[in-house]
Amino acid sequence: MIGVENIEYLPYYDGSDSKKPNFTGFSEKLLKQFSREFGYSVKFYPAPLNRLYRDLVTENYIDFKYPDNPQWQKSFKDTFSKSNPIIYSESILDTVTGIASLQQSTTLSDCSRVGKVRGFTSQSYKSHFMKKQIDVVETADTSELISLLLLKRINCIYISKDVLNYKMREEFENRVPVYFHDKLAVDVQSFHLSTVKYPDVIEQFNLYLSTHSDQVRALKQQFDIGL
């Protein structure tokens, strides 16, 4: 069983359907392609981010977590690393996350009310988000995040460039331009598959990534991500 985040973060993934354990997007297709190749039956378990780490490290309720990164929730992981070391796959893709706004030119001083995905932590903007004069609005729905920006209820959002481009194209039809500010600091983070119990499966997954690179690249092209 693979623990996944119960948020909508398309085109990467969507585990936000609370009525049934659906999981869709690029990640679902990639993990199912791998499971078919090696004869596994895969089941996804959407849950809140913090619960997933407990389920992986302390409860051993889930077999794998995706996505994961060695730097995420590091202090919590380090507490248990000696007794329950986490094994990570090779990087599946790199994501670029930063500040977007309705203005072509934006500085941090313009971002007094910022929206971000609930539970996400920014290395580049952590200190800015913690300032008393900064209001941070969190949501588990990236469509809502962008809508709040378009309604001018917030003046900046912290979001993946791939997610922003996908949402503006597929849902908002680019009716109003939203600008991703590459000149401001960005967080480049990689997605990995992680486990405590099954390092042999991680080795197989790494083998799949290297021997099926054309298939993985085609899937990224399909979803227009990580390129």
Order of alpha helices (4+ residues) and beta strands (2+ residues): beta-beta-beta-alpha-beta-alpha-beta-alpha-beta-beta-beta-alpha-beta-alpha-beta-alpha-beta-beta-alpha-alpha
